[in-house]
């Protein structure tokens, strides 16, 4: 069986400043421990929101592990994000109950409203759209989860209103 790996993308393309000292606690915890690569990558993603190139280089050096090993694991597992994601993660359920309740049209409406496709992030880094297999709220179909908050019994108009309200709140704050 051939495994399809995610495409590696240069990550620090914005030359952003990264506080690598945030990884020191993780390094101390996992130094010398066997099988540490996944929890270390999870920690990097938790701190920076994605697998940051500078953090991988820093951690790999401190743990005396190959950078390429980190990238092999990060590109194999879909849980790891290789690009910066938006402040708000919009997950649209595509499970059976949501699918038959027209969740695809909700996904298309939100994509059109934000001018991005599934898996992409808006240029202002406010929103990332993701399709998910099931969120486990079938009685509320169709469902969308934004930043951990579940919205059910949606249609295109309600979904767009939720996104618009979030945009407005971000402009105020």
C-alpha positions in Angstrom: 0.0 0.0 0.0 1.4 3.4 -1.0 1.0 6.1 1.6 0.3 9.6 0.4 2.0 12.2 2.5 0.9 15.8 2.9 2.9 18.3 0.9 5.5 20.0 3.0 5.2 23.8 2.6 7.8 26.4 3.7 6.3 27.6 7.0 8.1 30.7 8.1 7.4 32.5 4.8 6.3 35.6 6.7 9.6 35.8 8.6 7.6 36.0 11.8 9.3 36.2 15.1 8.9 33.0 17.1 9.6 32.8 20.8 11.4 29.5 20.9 11.8 29.6 24.7 8.2 28.4 24.8 9.5 25.0 23.8 12.0 24.7 26.7 9.4 23.1 29.0 8.6 20.5 26.3 12.3 19.8 25.7 12.9 19.3 29.4 10.0 16.9 29.6 10.8 14.7 26.6 14.6 14.8 26.5 16.0 11.3 26.4 12.5 9.7 26.3 11.8 7.1 23.7 8.8 7.7 21.3 8.7 11.4 22.1 8.2 12.7 18.5 4.4 12.8 18.5 3.9 14.5 21.9 6.6 17.0 21.0 4.9 17.8 17.7 1.6 18.1 19.5 3.2 20.5 21.9 4.6 22.6 19.0 1.2 22.7 17.4 -0.5 23.6 20.7 1.9 26.5 21.3 2.1 28.0 17.8 -1.1 26.7 16.2 0.8 24.7 13.6 4.0 22.9 13.1 6.4 25.8 12.9 9.7 25.3 11.0 11.8 27.3 13.5 10.4 25.4 16.5 11.1 22.1 14.8 14.7 23.1 14.1 15.1 24.3 17.7 13.5 21.2 19.3 15.3 18.7 17.0 18.7 20.3 17.9 18.0 20.3 21.6 16.6 16.7 21.6 19.5 15.6 19.4 17.1 14.2 16.8 16.9 14.6 13.0 14.8 17.4 11.7 13.8 15.1 8.8 12.4 12.6 11.3 10.1 15.4 12.7 8.9 16.2 9.2 8.3 12.5 8.3 6.0 12.2 11.2 4.3 15.6 10.8 3.5 15.0 7.1 2.2 11.5 7.8 -0.4 12.3 10.4 -3.4 14.5 9.4 -3.6 15.9 12.9 -0.6 18.0 12.3 -1.1 21.3 10.5 1.8 22.6 8.4 0.5 26.1 7.8 -0.7 28.8 10.1 -4.4 28.5 10.7 -6.9 31.2 11.4 -7.9 32.6 14.7 -11.3 30.9 14.3 -11.5 27.3 13.1 -14.8 26.7 11.3 -15.6 22.9 11.1 -18.6 21.9 9.0 -19.9 18.4 9.7 -20.2 16.2 6.6 -21.5 13.1 8.5 -24.5 11.3 7.1 -27.1 13.2 9.1 -25.6 16.5 8.2 -25.0 15.5 4.6 -28.6 14.6 4.0 -29.6 17.9 5.6 -27.5 19.8 3.0 -24.3 20.6 4.9 -22.5 20.8 1.6 -24.4 24.0 0.7 -23.5 25.5 4.1 -19.8 24.7 3.4 -20.1 26.3 -0.1 -21.9 29.4 1.4 -19.3 30.0 4.0 -16.5 29.4 1.5 -18.0 32.0 -0.8 -18.6 34.4 2.0 -15.0 34.2 3.2 -13.6 33.8 -0.3 -11.6 30.7 0.6 -11.9 26.9 0.0 -12.1 24.1 2.5 -8.7 23.7 4.2 -7.7 27.3 3.5 -7.2 30.3 5.7 -8.4 33.8 5.0 -5.6 36.3 4.2 -6.3 38.2 7.4 -5.7 35.0 9.3 -9.2 35.2 11.0 -10.8 32.0 9.6 -9.9 28.5 8.5 -12.6 26.2 7.1 -12.5 22.5 7.6 -14.8 19.6 6.7 -15.1 17.0 9.4 -16.6 13.5 9.2 -18.9 13.8 12.2 -19.1 15.9 15.3 -21.6 13.6 17.1 -24.5 16.0 17.2 -26.7 14.2 14.6 -30.0 15.4 16.2 -28.9 19.0 15.5 -28.0 18.4 11.8 -26.7 20.2 9.9 -24.0 21.3 12.4 -21.0 23.6 12.4 -18.4 23.9 15.2 -16.6 27.2 15.6 -13.8 27.4 18.2 -15.4 24.5 20.1 -18.9 26.0 20.1 -21.5 23.9 18.3 -24.2 25.5 16.1 -27.0 23.3 14.9 -30.2 23.3 12.7 -28.3 25.5 10.3 -29.1 26.8 6.9 -26.9 28.9 4.7 -28.3 32.2 6.0 -27.8 31.2 9.7 -24.3 30.0 9.1 -23.3 33.3 7.3 -24.8 35.3 10.1 -22.7 33.5 12.7 -19.5 34.1 10.6 -20.5 37.8 10.0 -21.1 38.3 13.8 -17.6 36.9 14.5 -16.1 39.2 11.9 -17.8 42.2 13.5 -16.7 41.1 17.0 -13.1 40.9 15.8 -13.3 44.4 14.4 -14.6 45.7 17.7 -12.0 43.9 19.9 
